[in-house]
Amino acid sequence: MFSYETDKAAFDFESPADGTILEIFFNDGDEVPVLANVAVIGASGENTESFHPGKQVTAESAISTPVSKASIEHPPSAGGTEIADHPSVDLRIRISPRAKHMAEKTGLNYKELTGSGPQGRIIVRDIERALEGTAVQEAGAAKPGYEYTEQPLTNVRRLIARSMHSSLQNSAQLTHHMSADVRQLLEARKKIKDNLANGTGKQDITLNDMICWCVIRALQKFPDANSHFLDDRIRTFHRVHLGIAVDTPRGLMVPAIKNADGMDLPTLSEELRSVAEACRKGNIDPELIQSTAASFTISNLGSYGVEMFTPVINLPQSAILGVCTIINRPADMGNNIFGFVPYIGLSLTYDHRAIDGGPATLFLKEIKKQIEKFEM
């Protein structure tokens, strides 16, 4: 029926019963009070007055609200504002009635637009963007004659912007950079891939999984980095709740893996894969993406070829590790022989209010050590 966002998580809502959409109380992009009715499903002609928001907002009434049964005529589009309830919809061009009416009223040729709704459906916001000169043609090129495009921030982007600005404004952040020899990791990765190829391996474990494993070991030796800075006190965790930055179509999410220090490497690998997939599908537990859920975060941009960057702390956490790409660098192999060695970049941003430079450097050096001596 529609999708809804809470914090950084987004979920698709399916109809709880068969019936016809009788009335919708909110528009696409509106902020909806918790437990408020957003729409009414029932039989044609039923009165919807008693279901209007404000009249039933308790948990009990929300659960006990009856829904009349009837055959579904036309399901609504994402956002809940466009309803396919009249037969004149162009079956060849997927467009909501409201969007089609707006296009015809303004003389816009909607057949040239690419819809952003479900299954490429053209909805009202596509028409509005086209009228403002921000539409995209089916070939993917912006319409000529406009200097720029402009669109409102999504809810997720607003949350990310607010969080990042608050992090930099309300903490004393600085970043140390270091590189680690990853020959051991690459050799382990090669063995895993060979075992999978010949059928003797059961699970794929990535370089990122191994690095997370090494960071957890380092956090156990330097618990000051496994902490939250809470203005007048520092909360140091006895267990490692590892946050992992995940890039999703909706924006950046940072789910936490609780008690990651108690997992073996295969279990950690499976958990990392599971939470990342849940974020991309939009069904991650909202509690796991709260900034307080993790005690330390890792952000890996190595696959994008980033050689060095400054990750921003997910407050109230005291630190975050940025993992960069692998670069072959000249190194002394001994006996005056030089060769090229693969090094991975590590960028540790820490809150100087919670951690001093010396301990932060020793912690980063321990991560390097754990990586360089890694064994399966």
N, C-alpha and C positions, 0 to 999 in steps of 0.2 A: 504493500500500500504506500509506504513512504519510508524514508530513512531519517534517523534522528541521531544527534550527536550529544554526548555527555562527556565533558572534559575533552580529551583528545580521541576518544573512541567513537566510532560511528557504527550504527546497527541498522539493519533492514527489519522493518516490522511487517509481518504477514497478518492478513485478516484473521481474527479469531472465529469468524462464523461466515456462513453464506449470507448473501443479501445484496441490497442496493445501497450505495452511498446516498444518504438523504441530505446531509449538510456537513460542511467543513468549517471549523471555527478559527483556523489559523492559516496564514499564508506561508509560502515558501520562504525560509530564512528567519521566520519569527522565533523569538525566545518564548518557550512554552513553560508555564509553571508546572512543577512536579505534581503528578496525579490529576492534572486537569484533562478533561475530555477534549480530544482534538477533532473528532468526527463522529457521526452516527451512522450505523449500519442497520437497516431494517427493511420493512416492506413498503412499497410505494404508497404514499398518502399518510403514513404515520406521523404523528405530531412529535417534533424534536425539541420543543420548548424546555422540557424538564432536564434535558441533557446539556444545556448551554453551560460553558465554563463559569465557575463561581457557585453553581447550584449543587455540584457534586464533586468535591475535591478531597474527600477522605479516602483512606485506603480501603475501608469497608465498603463504601458505596462504589468505589472504582471496581472492586472485585465482583460485587453483586449485581452490577448493572446488567439487565437482561438485553439480549440481542435477538431480534426477530430473525427467523430463518426464511430464506427465499433464494432463488437461483441468482447467481451473480450475472448482472447484465454486462457491465463494462468496468473493469478495475481502474482505479485512479493511477495517475503517473506519479513518479517520485516527487516528493515535496508536498503531495496532497492537495495541490491547487488546481490541477487540470483534470477534468473528468470526462471520459469519452462516453457521453450519454445521449448523443444524437447521431443519426445515421449518415450525416453528410460528411463524415471524416474521410479524407482522401486515403484510400487503402494502399495506394502505391507510395505515397509520401507520408511517413509516420509523423503526425502533428496533432497536438491537442486542440480541441475546439476553441478554447480561449485564445491560444496562440494564433490559430488560423484566422479567427475573427479580427484580432489585432493587426495581423499582416494585411488582410484584405482592406481594413479600414484605413490603413496608412499607405496602401498601394505598394507594399513591399513584396517582392517576388520570393516567397519563402522556399520555393523549390531549389534555390541555389544554396540554401543553408545546410550546415551539418548540425544535427541536433545533439544536445548534451544530455538528454533524458535517457531513460531506459531503452536499450536496443536502438540507439540513435534517434529517438523520438524528439521532434522539435517542440520545445516548450516556451513559455512566455519569456523567460530570461534570454533565450536565443534571439527572439524577436527584438527585445529591448536592446541587446548588444548590437544587433544589426542596425537598428535605427540610430545608435550612437556612433556607428562607424567601427565597431569592434567585432563584427561578425567574421567568421572564417569560411572561405569558400570550400566546396567539397574537395578541391585539389589540394587544400591545405595552405594556400597563400592568402594573406590579408588583403582585403579590398583596397584598391589604390585610392589616393586622394586624401589620406588622413595621416597626420603626423605621428600619432600615438594611439595606443589602446588603453582603456581604463576600465577596471571592474572592481567592485567592492571586495574587501577581504572576506575569505571564508571564516567560519567560526574557528576552525582548527588553526588557521594562520593567525588570527587575532590572539588566540591563546599562546601560540609559540612566540609571537612578537612580544606579548606582555611578559612572558616568562624570561625570555632572553634579555630584555631591557632591564627587568628587575634584577636579574643575576649580575649584570655588569654594573648596575647602579648601586647595589647594596652589598658588594663584597670587594675584597682586595685581591684580584686575580692576577697571576702571572704564570708564564709557561716556561718549562725547561725542556730542551730537546736532546735526545740521545739516540744512538743507533745500536742495533744488536745483530750479531752474526747469526744468520738463520740456516746455516748448512744442516744443522741437526734436524730442524723442523722440516726442511725440504726433503731430507732423506726419509724421514718418517712418513711424510705425505706421499712420497713416491711408492713406498712399501704398501701403504693403504690402497692406493690406486691399482697397484699390481695385483694385490690380493683380491680386490673386487673384480678385476678383469679375468683372473683365472678361477674365480668361483670359491676361493678359500676365505675371502673376507665377507663379513656380514653387515658391516656398517661403514658408511662414508664419514670420515672425520676430517674437517677442513682445517686450514691454517688458522683461521679465526678461532675455531674451537680450541686449538692448542694454545694460542696466545691467551685466551680467556683463562685457560687452566693455569698457565704460568702466572698470570696476574693474581689469581686467587691465592696461589702459594706465596706470592710476595706480600699480599695483604695480611696473611696470617703472621708474617714476621714483622710487619710494620702496621699495626692496627690503628695508628694515628690517622692514616689515610682512609681507613674504613669507618668514617664518622660523619656526623651532622654537626654543623656549627649553628647553635641556637641562641645567638646574641650574648647571653650571659652565662652560657655553659656549652660544653662539648659532649655530645652523646657518642661514645665509642661502642661499636657493635662487637659482640663476641662471635657472631656468625657473619658470613659474607653473603649479602643480598645483592647479587650482581645485576646492574642495569646495563642493557645493551641497546644502543641507538639503532632504530630500524626505519629505513626510508619507505614510506608507503604512498599510494596515490593521494591519500588525504593529507599527507604531511608527515613530519617527523614524530615518531613515537618512541618512548623509552620504557619498555616493560622490564620488570624486575624478575629475576630468578631467585626465589627464596632459598636460603640455606645451601647455596651453591658450593660451599666449601665441604659439604658432606657427600658430594657426588663424585663418582669416578668419571673418567674422561668420556666414555661412551654415553653415560647418563646425562652429563652436562651437554654434550653435543646434541642429544635428542631434545633436551629442554630448550636449548638455543634455537633449534630449528622449529620447535613447536610454537614458541611465543612469537617468533618472527612471522610465521604463517598466520597465526591468529590476528596479529596486527594488520597484516595485508588484507585479510578477509573481513576485518572490522568486527570481530567477535571476541577480542581480548577482554579479560576481566578488568573493568575500570579501576579496581583497587590496585592492580599491578602496574598501572602507568602513572600513578601519583608520584610526584617527585620524592616523597618521603618513603616510598616503598623500597627503594634501592639504597644501599649504603655506599656504593661506588659505581661509576659508570664507565663503559668503554664505547668509543665511537670509532669505527673502522672505515676509513676512506681509501684504503690501499687499493681496492679494486678499481677505483676511479683514476689511479695514477698520481694521487696527491703525494708530494714529497715531504711536505711540512705544513702544519696548520696549527691554529690555536683554538682548541675546543672550549666551549663555554660551559661552566659548571652548572649542573642541575641542582640549584639550591633546594634544601639546606645542606646537600652533600658538600663535603670539604674538598673533593678533587674529582678529576675526570681524566682518563687516558685517551689520547688520540693515536690511532695506529695508522701509519702511512704505508706507502708502497715499498716494494723491495727494489733496491738499486745495487748493481754490481760496482764495487769500489776497489781500487788497488790496495793491497795489504801485504805486510811482510809475512811470508810463509816460513821464514827461518833460513839460516845459512845464506843470507843475502839474496834469497830468491823472493821475487815479488810476483803476485798473481792477483786475480780479481776474485773478491769474496762478496756474496750476496748479503746485504745489510738491510734491515727493516727499520724505518724511522719510528720513533716513539716520542710523543709530545704530551707531557704531563702538565695540565693546568691545575693549580691548587689555590686555595683561599689562604692568603698569608695571615689572616686573622686566626686561623686554626692550626696552620702548619708553617714552621720556619723553613728557610731555604735549604739548610743542611739536611734535616730529616727527609725533606721532599726529594733531594738529590739521591740520598741513600736508598730511598724506596724505589726510585726510577732505576737506579743501578741494580737493585735486586731483581726487578722485572727483567732487565737485560741478562742477568746471570741465569735466571730460571729458563729463559729462552735458549741461551747458548748451551746449557747443559741438558736440554730436554731429551727425555727418552720415553718411548712408549711403555 
